[in-house]
Amino acid sequence: METITKKKTKTFLILISTLIIGMLIGGALVGRVVKVRIDKLQSFTTADGFVNQYAEIIGEMPADQKEVVMPILERSGNEMETLMKNTRTQFSQINDKLESELKNHLNDEQLKAITIRKNTIRERLNNRRN
């Protein structure tokens, strides 16, 4: 009787261990896939990243086609990068204006909550960029 209980316990421990290991490996893989996708999206905001991604989507091009298409992609990539920089600048300006207007109407605790949230977002963005 005792041997059957030991076998059941051993089997149960093996199954639980396998489950835990599988969850850890699965979590690591999902995290890596998400990071790669985020990095790919972020590279789309630079001129080079934009050109590279579009060229990858288009695929192999004959030399004559590439000669015509690449300048178009490069021009559009530069425009996209400028747009992204302007968008960030405008976002910052709007956010600064919002904070200055709210400053007179919120108490210290509320202002601190906004500052903490802003710092958290800034920290996350910096971590993603690095």
C-alpha positions as CSV (number, residue, x, y, z in Angstrom):
1,M,0.0,0.0,0.0
2,E,2.8,2.4,0.9
3,T,4.6,1.7,-2.4
4,I,1.5,2.7,-4.4
5,T,1.2,6.0,-2.5
6,K,4.9,6.7,-3.1
7,K,4.5,6.0,-6.8
8,K,1.5,8.3,-7.0
9,T,3.3,11.1,-5.2
10,K,6.3,10.7,-7.4
11,T,4.1,10.8,-10.5
12,F,2.3,13.8,-9.2
13,L,5.6,15.6,-8.5
14,I,6.9,14.8,-12.0
15,L,3.7,16.1,-13.6
16,I,3.7,19.3,-11.5
17,S,7.4,19.9,-12.2
18,T,6.8,19.4,-15.9
19,L,3.9,21.8,-15.8
20,I,6.0,24.5,-14.0
21,I,8.9,24.1,-16.4
22,G,6.6,24.3,-19.3
23,M,5.0,27.5,-18.0
24,L,8.4,29.1,-17.4
25,I,9.6,28.2,-20.9
26,G,6.3,29.4,-22.4
27,G,6.4,32.7,-20.5
28,A,10.0,33.3,-21.7
29,L,9.1,32.6,-25.3
30,V,6.1,34.8,-25.3
31,G,8.1,37.6,-23.6
32,R,10.8,37.3,-26.3
33,V,8.2,37.3,-29.2
34,V,6.5,40.4,-27.8
35,K,9.8,42.2,-27.4
36,V,10.8,41.4,-31.0
37,R,7.5,42.7,-32.2
38,I,7.7,45.9,-30.2
39,D,11.3,46.5,-31.4
40,K,10.1,46.0,-35.0
41,L,7.3,48.5,-34.4
42,Q,9.7,51.0,-32.9
43,S,12.2,50.7,-35.7
44,F,9.3,51.8,-38.0
45,T,9.6,55.3,-36.5
46,T,13.1,55.8,-37.9
47,A,13.9,56.5,-41.6
48,D,16.2,53.5,-41.9
49,G,13.7,51.2,-40.0
50,F,10.9,52.3,-42.3
51,V,12.9,51.7,-45.4
52,N,14.1,48.3,-44.2
53,Q,10.7,47.1,-43.2
54,Y,9.1,48.2,-46.5
55,A,11.9,46.6,-48.5
56,E,11.4,43.4,-46.5
57,I,7.7,43.4,-47.2
58,I,8.2,44.1,-50.9
59,G,10.8,41.4,-51.1
60,E,13.4,40.8,-53.8
61,M,13.5,43.4,-56.5
62,P,15.3,43.4,-59.8
63,A,18.0,46.1,-60.0
64,D,16.0,48.5,-62.2
65,Q,12.9,48.3,-60.0
66,K,15.1,48.7,-56.9
67,E,16.6,51.8,-58.5
68,V,13.2,53.4,-58.7
69,V,11.6,52.1,-55.5
70,M,14.4,52.7,-52.9
71,P,14.5,56.5,-53.4
72,I,10.7,56.6,-52.9
73,L,11.0,54.5,-49.7
74,E,13.9,56.7,-48.4
75,R,11.9,59.9,-49.0
76,S,8.9,58.5,-47.3
77,G,11.0,57.2,-44.5
78,N,12.5,60.6,-43.9
79,E,9.0,62.1,-43.9
80,M,7.8,59.4,-41.4
81,E,10.7,60.1,-39.1
82,T,10.1,63.8,-39.2
83,L,6.4,63.2,-38.5
84,M,7.2,61.1,-35.5
85,K,9.6,63.7,-34.0
86,N,7.0,66.4,-34.5
87,T,4.3,64.3,-33.0
88,R,6.5,63.7,-29.9
89,T,7.2,67.4,-29.7
90,Q,3.5,68.3,-30.0
91,F,2.6,65.7,-27.4
92,S,5.0,67.2,-25.0
93,Q,3.8,70.7,-25.6
94,I,0.1,69.7,-25.1
95,N,1.1,67.7,-21.9
96,D,3.1,70.6,-20.5
97,K,0.2,73.0,-21.2
98,L,-2.3,70.6,-19.5
99,E,-0.1,70.3,-16.4
100,S,0.3,74.1,-16.1
101,E,-3.5,74.5,-16.3
102,L,-4.2,71.8,-13.9
103,K,-1.6,72.9,-11.4
104,N,-3.9,75.6,-10.0
105,H,-6.9,73.3,-9.6
106,L,-5.4,70.1,-8.1
107,N,-4.1,69.4,-4.6
108,D,-0.6,68.2,-3.9
109,E,-1.6,64.6,-3.7
110,Q,-3.3,64.7,-7.1
111,L,-0.3,66.5,-8.7
112,K,2.0,63.9,-7.2
113,A,-0.1,61.1,-8.7
114,I,0.3,62.7,-12.1
115,T,4.0,63.1,-11.7
116,I,4.4,59.5,-10.6
117,R,2.5,58.3,-13.6
118,K,4.4,60.5,-16.0
119,N,7.7,59.3,-14.6
120,T,6.6,55.6,-14.9
121,I,5.7,56.1,-18.5
122,R,9.0,58.0,-19.2
123,E,10.9,55.2,-17.5
124,R,9.1,52.5,-19.6
125,L,9.8,54.4,-22.8
126,N,13.5,54.8,-21.9
127,N,13.8,51.1,-21.1
128,R,12.3,50.1,-24.5
129,R,14.6,52.4,-26.3
130,N,17.6,51.0,-24.6
